[in-house]
């Protein structure tokens, strides 16, 4: 469903941080990060990070902490 890069974006975005911080961490432009996020939101039919986290958990896009 998501590309390898989009999966990476989801994981890093859900770790927290604002767009500039995440873009810098990924070594990509802020505009590129925003484009990835727009594509991810459309594909997963979500509108915000909270919804993204719920769907990512449901689809096992992000690794869960074994203690949860």
Z-matrix of the N, CA and C atoms (Angstrom, degrees):
N
C 1 1.447
C 2 1.527 1 110.57
N 3 1.334 2 117.62 1 -55.23
C 4 1.460 3 121.14 2 178.05
C 5 1.526 4 109.39 3 -100.14
N 6 1.327 5 115.60 4 151.71
C 7 1.459 6 120.01 5 175.83
C 8 1.526 7 109.27 6 -74.13
N 9 1.316 8 115.19 7 168.04
C 10 1.465 9 120.22 8 178.26
C 11 1.534 10 110.20 9 -58.77
N 12 1.317 11 116.67 10 -43.61
C 13 1.468 12 121.67 11 -179.81
C 14 1.530 13 110.29 12 -64.95
N 15 1.333 14 117.14 13 -41.42
C 16 1.468 15 120.55 14 178.97
C 17 1.526 16 110.77 15 -64.00
N 18 1.329 17 117.40 16 -39.15
C 19 1.468 18 120.36 17 175.97
C 20 1.520 19 110.63 18 -61.38
N 21 1.331 20 116.03 19 -41.42
C 22 1.462 21 120.72 20 177.89
C 23 1.530 22 110.39 21 -62.36
N 24 1.325 23 116.28 22 -43.37
C 25 1.464 24 121.26 23 178.71
C 26 1.526 25 110.04 24 -59.80
N 27 1.321 26 117.44 25 -46.71
C 28 1.470 27 121.45 26 -179.72
C 29 1.524 28 109.93 27 -56.97
N 30 1.315 29 116.75 28 -49.60
C 31 1.465 30 120.30 29 -177.55
C 32 1.523 31 111.70 30 -59.72
N 33 1.329 32 116.40 31 -46.30
C 34 1.466 33 119.67 32 -176.79
C 35 1.526 34 111.47 33 -71.54
N 36 1.320 35 116.96 34 -41.01
C 37 1.471 36 120.63 35 179.74
C 38 1.529 37 110.26 36 -62.09
N 39 1.317 38 116.84 37 -40.29
C 40 1.459 39 119.56 38 -177.85
C 41 1.523 40 113.01 39 -75.26
N 42 1.327 41 117.54 40 -11.09
C 43 1.463 42 120.37 41 172.55
C 44 1.523 43 110.09 42 -72.58
N 45 1.323 44 115.11 43 -17.77
C 46 1.463 45 120.18 44 178.50
C 47 1.513 46 111.29 45 110.81
N 48 1.286 47 114.42 46 170.81
C 49 1.452 48 119.90 47 179.51
C 50 1.511 49 111.72 48 109.20
N 51 1.315 50 114.04 49 157.86
C 52 1.457 51 120.65 50 179.66
C 53 1.521 52 109.56 51 -88.81
N 54 1.322 53 115.56 52 165.46
C 55 1.466 54 122.06 53 -177.19
C 56 1.537 55 112.21 54 -49.27
N 57 1.338 56 119.26 55 -50.43
C 58 1.473 57 118.44 56 -178.44
C 59 1.535 58 113.19 57 -59.82
N 60 1.330 59 116.20 58 -39.16
C 61 1.465 60 120.58 59 -179.61
C 62 1.522 61 111.18 60 -67.17
N 63 1.325 62 116.39 61 -44.46
C 64 1.463 63 121.02 62 -179.24
C 65 1.525 64 110.05 63 -65.97
N 66 1.324 65 117.27 64 -43.80
C 67 1.469 66 121.24 65 179.65
C 68 1.525 67 110.34 66 -60.03
N 69 1.325 68 115.99 67 -43.71
C 70 1.463 69 119.58 68 179.54
C 71 1.525 70 110.47 69 -64.17
N 72 1.316 71 117.02 70 -42.41
C 73 1.462 72 121.80 71 179.91
C 74 1.526 73 110.83 72 -60.90
N 75 1.341 74 116.24 73 -35.85
C 76 1.466 75 121.22 74 -178.84
C 77 1.529 76 112.56 75 -89.46
N 78 1.320 77 116.35 76 -4.98
C 79 1.476 78 121.92 77 -177.66
C 80 1.524 79 112.08 78 59.35
N 81 1.336 80 115.27 79 43.31
C 82 1.462 81 120.93 80 175.77
C 83 1.525 82 108.46 81 -131.06
N 84 1.319 83 115.88 82 162.11
C 85 1.465 84 120.73 83 178.56
C 86 1.528 85 109.98 84 -70.40
N 87 1.322 86 115.75 85 152.06
C 88 1.469 87 120.38 86 178.02
C 89 1.524 88 110.72 87 -58.44
N 90 1.324 89 117.12 88 -40.48
C 91 1.463 90 121.07 89 179.22
C 92 1.519 91 112.12 90 -61.98
N 93 1.320 92 115.97 91 -38.08
C 94 1.466 93 120.80 92 177.90
C 95 1.522 94 110.09 93 -65.52
N 96 1.318 95 116.31 94 -42.90
C 97 1.463 96 120.54 95 178.44
C 98 1.525 97 110.39 96 -62.41
N 99 1.323 98 116.55 97 -44.19
C 100 1.469 99 120.11 98 178.63
C 101 1.533 100 110.91 99 -60.70
N 102 1.327 101 116.99 100 -39.52
C 103 1.472 102 120.97 101 179.03
C 104 1.528 103 110.01 102 -64.50
N 105 1.339 104 116.51 103 -44.43
C 106 1.469 105 119.94 104 176.73
C 107 1.529 106 110.29 105 -58.81
N 108 1.336 107 116.60 106 -45.67
C 109 1.468 108 120.19 107 -179.67
C 110 1.526 109 111.51 108 -62.45
N 111 1.326 110 117.30 109 -42.47
C 112 1.469 111 120.19 110 177.78
C 113 1.521 112 110.66 111 -59.95
N 114 1.332 113 116.92 112 -43.98
C 115 1.465 114 120.66 113 178.94
C 116 1.526 115 111.16 114 -63.57
N 117 1.321 116 116.61 115 -42.55
C 118 1.466 117 121.53 116 179.23
C 119 1.525 118 110.30 117 -63.03
N 120 1.330 119 116.69 118 -47.27
C 121 1.464 120 120.83 119 -179.69
C 122 1.527 121 110.85 120 -59.55
N 123 1.325 122 117.27 121 -41.54
C 124 1.472 123 120.61 122 179.01
C 125 1.522 124 110.91 123 -65.31
N 126 1.325 125 116.52 124 -47.41
C 127 1.465 126 120.51 125 -178.06
C 128 1.526 127 111.90 126 -61.68
N 129 1.332 128 116.02 127 -40.27
C 130 1.465 129 120.23 128 -176.49
C 131 1.525 130 112.96 129 -93.60
N 132 1.331 131 115.41 130 -2.49
C 133 1.466 132 121.74 131 178.89
C 134 1.526 133 111.88 132 56.44
N 135 1.340 134 114.95 133 50.54
C 136 1.461 135 121.52 134 176.73
C 137 1.521 136 108.81 135 -123.12
N 138 1.340 137 115.83 136 165.24
C 139 1.465 138 120.21 137 -176.81
C 140 1.521 139 113.75 138 -122.08
N 141 1.340 140 117.09 139 -10.57
C 142 1.459 141 119.32 140 -177.69
C 143 1.526 142 110.20 141 -155.03
N 144 1.323 143 115.10 142 173.99
C 145 1.468 144 119.91 143 -176.52
C 146 1.527 145 112.60 144 -66.39
N 147 1.315 146 116.83 145 -33.74
C 148 1.469 147 119.70 146 178.99
C 149 1.527 148 110.10 147 -62.34
N 150 1.320 149 116.30 148 -46.54
C 151 1.467 150 120.66 149 177.41
C 152 1.522 151 110.69 150 -65.97
N 153 1.331 152 115.88 151 -37.94
C 154 1.465 153 120.39 152 178.49
C 155 1.519 154 110.04 153 -59.99
N 156 1.328 155 117.06 154 -43.69
C 157 1.461 156 120.32 155 179.94
C 158 1.522 157 111.13 156 -62.32
N 159 1.321 158 116.72 157 -43.19
C 160 1.465 159 120.37 158 -179.84
C 161 1.525 160 111.03 159 -61.00
N 162 1.319 161 116.50 160 -46.27
C 163 1.469 162 120.58 161 -179.35
C 164 1.526 163 110.27 162 -68.93
N 165 1.322 164 117.24 163 -40.23
C 166 1.464 165 120.94 164 179.21
C 167 1.527 166 110.62 165 -61.99
N 168 1.320 167 116.81 166 -40.41
C 169 1.469 168 120.99 167 176.18
C 170 1.524 169 110.34 168 -62.98
N 171 1.312 170 115.68 169 -45.79
C 172 1.466 171 121.49 170 -178.43
C 173 1.530 172 111.73 171 -61.98
N 174 1.328 173 116.65 172 -38.87
C 175 1.467 174 121.61 173 -177.48
C 176 1.529 175 112.76 174 -92.20
N 177 1.338 176 116.22 175 5.04
C 178 1.465 177 121.85 176 -178.55
C 179 1.521 178 112.79 177 55.84
N 180 1.325 179 116.48 178 38.68
C 181 1.458 180 121.28 179 177.56
C 182 1.521 181 109.52 180 -75.51
N 183 1.321 182 115.80 181 -33.94
C 184 1.461 183 119.54 182 179.18
C 185 1.519 184 108.56 183 -110.15
N 186 1.332 185 114.71 184 147.71
C 187 1.460 186 119.32 185 179.25
C 188 1.516 187 109.27 186 -76.52
N 189 1.308 188 114.97 187 136.99
C 190 1.465 189 119.73 188 179.54
C 191 1.520 190 109.96 189 -88.31
N 192 1.311 191 114.92 190 151.00
C 193 1.454 192 121.34 191 174.78
C 194 1.528 193 107.00 192 -71.37
N 195 1.334 194 118.24 193 127.07
C 196 1.469 195 120.29 194 -178.23
C 197 1.520 196 113.96 195 -57.59
N 198 1.330 197 117.76 196 -21.96
C 199 1.460 198 121.04 197 -179.03
C 200 1.518 199 112.79 198 -80.57
N 201 1.353 200 117.58 199 -9.15
C 202 1.476 201 119.84 200 -178.58
C 203 1.504 202 110.60 201 -79.15
